[in-house]
Amino acid sequence: MATGIQKTRWSGELFPDGVLLPFSKKLMNRTELHYHGKKSVQEIFDGSVADTEIIWKSNSLDANLNTLFWGNNIEILRKLIKDDSVCKKVRLIYIDPPYATNSVFQSTQQSDAYQDLLQGPYYLEFIRERLVLLRELLADDGSIYIHLDDNMAFEVKILLDEVFGKQNFRNWITRRKCSTKNTTKNQYGNVSDYVMFYTKGPEYVWNRPVDLWTDEKIVKEYPCVDPLNGRRYKKVPIHAPGTRNGETGQPWRGMLPPRGKHWQYTPIRLDEMDANGEIYWSPSNNPRRKIYFDPESGIPKQDIWLEYRDSINQNVKVTGYPTEKNLCMLELIVQASSNPGDLVLDCFCGSGTTLYAAYLHERNWIGIDNSFEAICCTLKRFHLGTHSMGDYVKPNQKEHFTFELLDPSHFSPSLFPPCPLTLEVQEEFTSIAEEKLFHVH
């Protein structure tokens, strides 16, 4: 943290010999990543559009509120852009895309779930194309969260600045993803990944998340007790960085603010606060403001998340899909950046954690994935729920949780009564649907 006083102008000559570099605010806020194969924005919009077929639908009037697409997400995103009921109506997007790991991931049943084989510029353009289309789908007050690890997060951050504008970057969130690792002989343990939070514009939906107070945190943050009313409080300065020439820069009680600073309040207001007992005077006659503990306010959520690890023990409920993310983390994001009735989209939906978090908090959703395993996991999550990790390693229960889809005899219009949905399949995937889901006539 920079502890000095912040200014926007250098006191002396910034460049030698009076040289002025051709900087402008517009140029300084514009960063682009150049690489082989980078397309124009128009080329991205002009790409092929998916033809999809509804192969199953809940027998409910609300079935159209939630749609699961099986197919190539970029072509389906172009299809959604042409849908006036969706385009510029999506309030929240969360994606957990491939990480450029050059790996094939398998489910707990050792079947291939998805591939993550793109590298370098091919990976970057893969991500950028989808970001361009996702921005078009976002509502003007919408938000997007992108979850990555240290392999490509820093390069993708530049792409996000380019697509969404650096001024719309809100947070770089560091999440503890797993328990302590022992492979730290020559480096620190790698236990974190990152969530980048951007908005489409300066005005956006934001329901500030807070953590609940504990007795330990209360005593630590508010160590003082007011003898007059018994309330806990903490002491904070009554001055702030920067000089002022108005009232807040004038003496109060015969004292000037510290050099390079100003009073946070006018002398008249400070007198009122002192009369109300809101000012603490130290033995050396140094004034500090009392901030009283408010049990209703909670602790504002910060950008380091330690409590949302993935699958920390055998009792955690999961679908068995690889790289499945923590449900509580997704619930936090859904509640913070959308409201009930809003539309949430995840075009790398995997096991459907984002979709389920949206459902739990009365949001509508669109999920897209090209993996048969992902479609199965999502449908199973809504029909059968999740199961403890231990269930997947018990031989006598394994057959209950295989990752073939539900038996066709159970796949009826009355399925998923709590969360009615529509299943659409891209034309190129219908033959697999006929073979693996049920016969489509």
Helices and strands as residue ranges (DSSP letters): G 16-18, H 25-28, H 41-45, E 52-57, G 63-65, E 66-70, H 73-81, E 90-95, E 103-106, E 112-116, H 120-137, E 138-148, H 153-164, G 166-168, E 169-176, E 192-199, E 210-211, H 215-221, E 224-225, E 232-236, E 239-241, G 247-249, E 261-263, H 267-275, E 279-281, E 287-292, E 299-300, E 304-305, E 317-318, H 327-337, E 343-346, H 353-360, E 364-369, H 372-384, E 387-388, G 389-393, G 398-401, G 408-410, E 422-426, G 427-429, H 430-436
